[in-house]
Amino acid sequence: MKKALLLILTSFCLYTASAQDFELVPYRLKDKWGFSDASQKIQIKPKFEDVIPFNYGYAAYKEKGKWGFINLEGEKIVSAKFDSISRYFQKFIVGYENDAAIYETGIQVYEKGKLQFINTQGLRFNSMPEIIEVVGFESDSEFIEVIEEGQLVGFINTMYETKSQVAYYDYTITEIGIIAKRKLKGLEYHVVLNLNTLQPIITGEYTSIKPTKNDSGFYITNKKGKMGYFDTKGEPLLDFKYNEIIKLTYSGFEFMVRPGQQLFGYIDLSKTPSKIIQPKYLHIGKFINGYAKVKTKNGQYGYIDYDKNEFFKK
């Protein structure tokens, strides 16, 4: 599949994604936050209102409603004075020498409503850092043409010279397939057509079909209001028994799932046997380097690891 990556340099952009390396794990004891090691042994005493995981040897802590920074020894490198933070500790491009980029670890903060970039010592960068920002792709959907006959439409792929039946209506062309409706023997069916062959890979009496945000598959809802998940080849991976499904990327688990009205859990089908964290949390986040932030039934937040260990105590 032909893809051309389009890049734009903006006046202040980020060099790398804001990952978190979890050199220490955020640990909550009642309503105070500190850090432990992977075995849940406390390394930095829980005493803060909130914390954000370590990255590049630094973490953010919240005290009296403001944010500051600590190092791995728990020492306050920068006092709590910032209203909010974003673009978490990462390497920024701050200049060039002999055509080679110069990087500095820093963070984006807001103080009294003013945005600024600072380094790990709390000092402002001399100039705005640069970022490379991805703005779009060219994909096979670019080669799809629509043909109309009365109230119905069909499709032609001008690259592969393939053609579908003229039998569809209410269609959407996505990056991973054409989602459309058609009538068969008086019944309405939802269909997904492969972009290259223009042949149906999914057909059923569903109420909706939607692509995932990362174009890795399809969320499909049946007439009972339950969701399932199909991959881009049309293969069903999750049965129709969920009220909500979220496909994850760059995470230790493939899916967040909510089978009932409130509680979320995780499923990873890439492992044999499949790995499951049963639905028991009001809110869950994606796993980053083996850890995820969750909201418990009593409304408090904490972290869990891939092996279901909880880094908090009530």
CORWODA-V602716 format. One record per residue. N is the residue number from 1. RES is the residue in three letters. PHI is phi as a letter, one per 40 degrees, with the letter a starting at -180 (999 if undefined). NEAR is the number of other ideal C-beta (glycine too) atoms within 10 Angstrom. Layout:
N:RES:PHI:NEAR / N:RES:PHI:NEAR
This chain:
1:MET:999:11 / 2:LYS:c:10 / 3:LYS:b:8 / 4:ALA:b:9 / 5:LEU:c:9 / 6:LEU:b:10 / 7:LEU:b:9 / 8:ILE:b:11 / 9:LEU:c:10 / 10:THR:b:12 / 11:SER:c:9 / 12:PHE:a:15 / 13:CYS:b:16 / 14:LEU:c:19 / 15:TYR:c:16 / 16:THR:b:12 / 17:ALA:c:8 / 18:SER:c:14 / 19:ALA:c:15 / 20:GLN:b:18 / 21:ASP:c:13 / 22:PHE:f:19 / 23:GLU:c:18 / 24:LEU:b:20 / 25:VAL:b:23 / 26:PRO:d:26 / 27:TYR:b:25 / 28:ARG:b:23 / 29:LEU:b:17 / 30:LYS:f:10 / 31:ASP:b:10 / 32:LYS:b:14 / 33:TRP:b:24 / 34:GLY:a:21 / 35:PHE:a:25 / 36:SER:b:20 / 37:ASP:c:12 / 38:ALA:c:15 / 39:SER:c:7 / 40:GLN:g:14 / 41:LYS:c:8 / 42:ILE:c:13 / 43:GLN:b:15 / 44:ILE:b:23 / 45:LYS:d:13 / 46:PRO:c:19 / 47:LYS:a:13 / 48:PHE:b:23 / 49:GLU:c:15 / 50:ASP:a:16 / 51:VAL:a:23 / 52:ILE:b:20 / 53:PRO:d:22 / 54:PHE:c:23 / 55:ASN:a:21 / 56:TYR:f:17 / 57:GLY:g:14 / 58:TYR:b:20 / 59:ALA:b:27 / 60:ALA:c:23 / 61:TYR:b:23 / 62:LYS:b:17 / 63:GLU:a:15 / 64:LYS:f:8 / 65:GLY:g:9 / 66:LYS:b:15 / 67:TRP:b:25 / 68:GLY:b:21 / 69:PHE:b:24 / 70:ILE:b:21 / 71:ASN:b:14 / 72:LEU:c:14 / 73:GLU:c:9 / 74:GLY:g:16 / 75:GLU:c:9 / 76:LYS:c:12 / 77:ILE:c:15 / 78:VAL:b:21 / 79:SER:c:12 / 80:ALA:c:18 / 81:LYS:a:14 / 82:PHE:c:22 / 83:ASP:c:13 / 84:SER:a:12 / 85:ILE:b:19 / 86:SER:a:10 / 87:ARG:f:18 / 88:TYR:c:20 / 89:PHE:d:24 / 90:GLN:a:20 / 91:LYS:c:15 / 92:PHE:b:25 / 93:ILE:c:18 / 94:VAL:b:19 / 95:GLY:i:14 / 96:TYR:b:10 / 97:GLU:b:7 / 98:ASN:f:4 / 99:ASP:g:5 / 100:ALA:c:8 / 101:ALA:c:13 / 102:ILE:b:10 / 103:TYR:b:15 / 104:GLU:a:16 / 105:THR:c:14 / 106:GLY:a:26 / 107:ILE:a:27 / 108:GLN:c:21 / 109:VAL:b:24 / 110:TYR:b:14 / 111:GLU:b:15 / 112:LYS:f:7 / 113:GLY:g:7 / 114:LYS:b:8 / 115:LEU:c:13 / 116:GLN:a:14 / 117:PHE:b:20 / 118:ILE:b:18 / 119:ASN:c:16 / 120:THR:c:17 / 121:GLN:c:9 / 122:GLY:g:16 / 123:LEU:c:10 / 124:ARG:c:11 / 125:PHE:c:17 / 126:ASN:c:9 / 127:SER:a:11 / 128:MET:c:15 / 129:PRO:c:22 / 130:GLU:b:19 / 131:ILE:b:17 / 132:ILE:c:13 / 133:GLU:b:12 / 134:VAL:c:9 / 135:VAL:b:9 / 136:GLY:i:10 / 137:PHE:b:15 / 138:GLU:b:13 / 139:SER:b:17 / 140:ASP:c:18 / 141:SER:c:16 / 142:GLU:c:14 / 143:PHE:b:17 / 144:ILE:c:19 / 145:GLU:b:10 / 146:VAL:b:13 / 147:ILE:b:12 / 148:GLU:b:9 / 149:GLU:b:9 / 150:GLY:g:6 / 151:GLN:c:6 / 152:LEU:b:15 / 153:VAL:b:19 / 154:GLY:b:19 / 155:PHE:b:21 / 156:ILE:b:16 / 157:ASN:b:21 / 158:THR:c:10 / 159:MET:c:14 / 160:TYR:c:13 / 161:GLU:f:8 / 162:THR:b:18 / 163:LYS:a:13 / 164:SER:c:22 / 165:GLN:c:14 / 166:VAL:c:14 / 167:ALA:a:15 / 168:TYR:b:22 / 169:TYR:a:12 / 170:ASP:f:11 / 171:TYR:b:16 / 172:THR:b:11 / 173:ILE:c:15 / 174:THR:b:17 / 175:GLU:c:15 / 176:ILE:b:22 / 177:GLY:i:29 / 178:ILE:c:23 / 179:ILE:c:21 / 180:ALA:a:24 / 181:LYS:b:15 / 182:ARG:a:18 / 183:LYS:b:12 / 184:LEU:b:11 / 185:LYS:f:5 / 186:GLY:g:5 / 187:LEU:b:8 / 188:GLU:c:13 / 189:TYR:b:17 / 190:HIS:c:20 / 191:VAL:b:22 / 192:VAL:b:23 / 193:LEU:b:26 / 194:ASN:c:20 / 195:LEU:c:26 / 196:ASN:c:14 / 197:THR:c:12 / 198:LEU:g:19 / 199:GLN:b:11 / 200:PRO:c:19 / 201:ILE:b:19 / 202:ILE:b:21 / 203:THR:a:14 / 204:GLY:a:16 / 205:GLU:c:11 / 206:TYR:c:19 / 207:THR:c:14 / 208:SER:a:12 / 209:ILE:b:21 / 210:LYS:b:13 / 211:PRO:c:19 / 212:THR:c:19 / 213:LYS:c:9 / 214:ASN:c:12 / 215:ASP:f:15 / 216:SER:b:15 / 217:GLY:i:24 / 218:PHE:b:28 / 219:TYR:c:19 / 220:ILE:b:23 / 221:THR:b:19 / 222:ASN:c:15 / 223:LYS:c:10 / 224:LYS:c:8 / 225:GLY:g:9 / 226:LYS:c:16 / 227:MET:c:21 / 228:GLY:b:19 / 229:TYR:b:25 / 230:PHE:b:20 / 231:ASP:c:16 / 232:THR:c:18 / 233:LYS:c:11 / 234:GLY:g:16 / 235:GLU:c:11 / 236:PRO:c:14 / 237:LEU:b:16 / 238:LEU:b:20 / 239:ASP:c:10 / 240:PHE:c:17 / 241:LYS:a:13 / 242:TYR:b:22 / 243:ASN:c:14 / 244:GLU:a:13 / 245:ILE:b:23 / 246:ILE:b:18 / 247:LYS:c:21 / 248:LEU:b:20 / 249:THR:b:10 / 250:TYR:f:11 / 251:SER:b:17 / 252:GLY:c:20 / 253:PHE:b:22 / 254:GLU:c:23 / 255:PHE:b:20 / 256:MET:c:24 / 257:VAL:b:25 / 258:ARG:b:18 / 259:PRO:c:16 / 260:GLY:b:10 / 261:GLN:c:7 / 262:GLN:b:11 / 263:LEU:c:16 / 264:PHE:b:21 / 265:GLY:a:18 / 266:TYR:b:27 / 267:ILE:b:22 / 268:ASP:b:17 / 269:LEU:c:16 / 270:SER:c:9 / 271:LYS:c:12 / 272:THR:b:6 / 273:PRO:c:6 / 274:SER:d:10 / 275:LYS:c:17 / 276:ILE:b:16 / 277:ILE:b:22 / 278:GLN:d:12 / 279:PRO:c:18 / 280:LYS:a:14 / 281:TYR:b:24 / 282:LEU:c:15 / 283:HIS:a:14 / 284:ILE:b:23 / 285:GLY:b:18 / 286:LYS:c:15 / 287:PHE:c:20 / 288:ILE:b:18 / 289:ASN:f:16 / 290:GLY:g:14 / 291:TYR:b:21 / 292:ALA:b:22 / 293:LYS:c:19 / 294:VAL:b:23 / 295:LYS:b:15 / 296:THR:c:17 / 297:LYS:c:10 / 298:ASN:c:7 / 299:GLY:g:8 / 300:GLN:c:14 / 301:TYR:b:17 / 302:GLY:a:20 / 303:TYR:b:22 / 304:ILE:b:24 / 305:ASP:b:18 / 306:TYR:c:17 / 307:ASP:c:10 / 308:LYS:g:12 / 309:ASN:c:13 / 310:GLU:b:14 / 311:PHE:c:20 / 312:PHE:a:20 / 313:LYS:b:11 / 314:LYS:c:10
